Amino acid sequence: MTIKELKNRFFETLEGQTSREETASFFNILTEYFLKMTRLDVALYPQKELLEGELEKFEEALQRLKQHEPIQYITGKTEFFGLDFRVDKNVLIPRPETEELVEWILDDLQNAREKELKILDIGTGSGCIAISLAKNMPQAKVTAMDISEAALELAKQNAGLNGVQVEFLKEDILKVEELDGEFDVIVSNPPYVREVEKTAMHKNVLEFEPKMALYVSDENPLVFYDKISELAASALRPKAAIYFEINQYLGGETEKLLAAKNFHTRLKKDIFGVDRMLRGQKP
């Protein structure tokens, strides 16, 4: 089978499931991954014959795509904030909105990037937030925690891949009574999707991304924000700040929760125009 014939097979198999643009993107990502061929190479050599072993890899990937598995889990990698990260089913795939959260923190700290700040990332997953901050603030001491051993192992690999030092801790934040030390920044992208919101989610998220990192009960959807802000109230230095990624439908409620703990708050919209980030500054 030639490259051109294989590409047509992708379009035929995924027709009605993904747009032609998305299918083409999947195909280009996989030809780069399996064959080290760029998009230009594919255009220049459409009659290139594929070996049997190569075809098997593409066919397996195609069937996984047909089952709505994210392309990032198939290749085992993604990009976040200009850095390469390994991902698998044990961690959420980093989102562009979370890049905005990192950018907000870096903007706020632009006059302090050379200082030895202490930063804590709670619920680190792949480590994307902690590692991106460490990469852009090499003088900072960055600590990251997660309840999942598998996630922490992957995050450690990602720290090594990107050449940064991050201290990783295994903790269930809901059971932590106090945080060790004082911090200049605490950041968290905790679980915040309510059960009632599942019907609006895509299959690639519902069926493949880790439920523990996504969902909270309808009865207590702000449980992580309540606990983390409570811990932060005593662990942050004066005028230091906590940053959250939040549920777009609960922006006002989350802001009130922080205000009740005497934080000066600012709610911020993301690139899609929805409430997605919240900063709470300690007096």
N, C-alpha and C positions, 0 to 999 in steps of 0.2 A: 504494500500500500504506500502511496506517495503522501507527502506532506499535504498537498491540496486535497486529496481524497479523505485524509484523516480529518482535516478541518471541516469538510462537508459533513462528515459523520457526526462531529460535535454539534453542528447546527441542526441536523436532522433529529438527533437524540434528545437535545435540550429544547427543541421548539415548543413554545407554549409554556415553558417553565421559566426560562430566563430570556431577556431581550437579546437580540443579535449582537448588540454592543457588548453586553456582559459575557455572552458566550465567547465572542472573539477575545475578550480580555482573559478569560479562563484559559483559552487555547494558547495565547501568547505567553502567559505565565508558565504554563506547563512545558511548552517547547523550550523556554529558557531554562527551566528547572531540569528537565530530562535530557535535553539535547544540547544545551548551551548555545542555542540559536536565538538571535535577536529577532525582533519583528521585521527588520530589514532583511535578515537572512531568509526568513520564511517567505517574504515577497520575492526575493531574488532566485530562490531555489525551490519552487513549488513542486517540481518533479522528483525531488530527492526521495529515494526509496528508504523506507524504514526497516530496520532489522526486526526479527520476530520478538526478541526480548524487549525492544523499545515499544513495539505495538502493545505488548502485554501490559506494560506500565501505563500507557495512555488509556487502554481499555479499562483497567482497574480504577484509574482516576475518574474516568467518564462515568462509570457506574456509581461511584461515590458522590459525584456531583448530582447525578440523577436522584439520589436519595437525599438531596439537599445538604450534604455535608459541606461546611465552609472550605473554600479553596486553601485558606491558611492552615487548616488542619491536615490537608492532603500534602502540602509542601513542607509543613512543619515550621514555617517561618512567616514573619510579617515585618513591616516597617512602622516605627513609631518615633515621632519627633526627629526624623532623619537618622535614626539608629536601627540596626537589625536586631530582631528578637526571635527567639525560638518559642513556638507555641504548640500546645497539644490539648487534648480534651480535658486536662486538669486545670486549665486557666481560661479566663475570658480572652477573647481576641480584642486587643486594644482598639479603641474608637477614636475618630478624629476629634470628638468633643472633649475627650480626656486630654488630648494635646493642648487644647485651649486652656484647660485647668493648669497644666504645667507652665504654659506661657504666662498666665496671670501671676503665678507665684514668682517666676523669674523677673517679670516686669516690676513687681512690688519690691523685689530684693536687688534691683539693678545697682543700687549704690552700696550694697553690702556683700557683693559676690566674692570679694577677696577676704572676707572675715570668716572665722571658724564658727560658722553657724551650726546649730544642731537641728536636724530635720528628722521627723518620724513619719513614715508612711504606713498606715494601718489597713490591712487587707491587700497586700501588695500584688498578689496573683503572679503574673509573669515578671513583675518587678519594673514594669515600664515607667511608672511615675518616679520611683526612687532612683532608678538608674539614669533616667533623663536629667533629673535634678543633680545627681552626683557628677554627671558628665559635664554639665554646664556650670557647676559650682564646685570645682575640684578642692577648694579649701574647706568645704562643709563636711561635717560628720553626719552621714546618712544612715539611719536605722530603718529596717522594714520588717513588718510582722505579718503573719498569716496563720490561719488555723490548719491549713493543708500542708502536710509534709511534701507531697508530690509537687505542689505549686512552688514551695520554697526551694526544692532541688532544681527546678527549672529556672527560677529567678537567680539562683547562684550561678548557673551556667550562663545566663544572660549578662550578669555582672562581669564575669570573666571574658565573655565575648566582646564586651564593650570597654574593657580595660578600666573598670572603676571599682572602688572599695565601698562595699555596703555591708553593714552588719545585719544578718537575718535572724529573726527570732520566731519560734513556733509558739503562738499564743492564741487562746480563744478570748477575744477582746471582751466578750460579754461576761467573762469570769474574772477579768483583771480588776483588782481592787484599786491599784494606783500605778501610774507610769513611773519608770525608773529615770530620774533626772529631770532637768528643765530643758525645754525646747524653744527654739525660735519660730519653728513652723511645724504644725501637725497637719497632715493631709490624708484624706481618705476618700475612696470611691467604693463605698460599702454596698451590700445588697440593698436594692430599693424597689424592685418590681413587685407590685402586689399581685396576688393570685387572680384578682378580677381583671387584670390587664393582660393576662396570657393570651386571650383570644385575638389580640391585636398584633401579636408577635409572629415573626416569620419562622418557618419550620427549621431553618438552619440554626436559629438560636434555641428554639424550644427543644429540639431533639438532640442537640450536640453539645452546647455550651454548658458548663457545670452549674447545676441548679443551686448548689450551696452558695455560689458567688452572685446569684441573680435575685433570688426571691425572698420576700418577707410576707408575713401573714397580713391579711386585710385588716385584722383587728389591731395590730400594733406595727404599722409600716415604718415608723420612725425609730424603732428600737435601737438600731445601731447609732443613729445621730444623737439620740438621747444619752446613750452610754459614753460615746466617744467625746462629746462636748462636755459631759460631766467630768471625765478624766482630764480633759484639756484645760478646764477651768483652773485646776491646781498645778498642772504640769507645764503650762506655757509661762514664759517670762512676761513681765509687764510690757504691753504694747506689741507682743507677739501675736500671731494669728493662726487660726485653724481654717482650712480650706476643704470644702466638700464638693463632690459631684452629687447631684440630687435628682430625685424624681421630678420631672417637669410639671406634674399635676399637684405636687405638694410643696411648691416653692414657698408660699406664704406661711404654711404651717411649720415648715422647717426653720424658716427665718424667725418666727415667733418663739420657737423652742430655744434657739440660741440667744435671743434677746432676753428671755426669761432667766438665762444664766449670766446675764450682765455683759454679754458680748455686744460690741458695736458691729452691726451687720451690714453687708452689701450683697444683694442678689444680682446675678449677672446672667444674661441670655447667651446662648451659643450661636453658632453660625446658622442654625436653622430657626432662630428667633424664638426659642423656648427657654424658660427658666431652667438652667442646667448647672449653675455654679453658685456657691454661697461662701462668703468669707465672714468669719467672726473674729474681730480683733479684741484682744483683752485690754481693758482700761490700763 
